[in-house]
Amino acid sequence: MKKFKRMLEMEQSKKMVNQEGFFRQGIAEASERLKKQHKENGEKEITQVMYQCLTGKGL
């Protein structure tokens, strides 16, 4: 019975580690998407300002 209980605890521990890895991976991916979006937003903002300057609308 003790062996069975130990095996259950080991399985739970493995699942917790797998779940932690899953969440870490999700956070890393979301962080990369956010970084990419910040860069894209900055580029669009610069493009918009340049267009306004070229059309004489100013800032």
RAGIUR-V884922 format. One record per run of one state. SS is the DSSP state (H for helix, E for strand, C for the rest). FROM is the first residue (numbers start at 1). TO is the last residue. Records with the same first field share a line. If there is no record, write none. Layout:
SS=FROM-TO / FROM-TO
This chain:
C=1-1 / 56-59
H=2-55
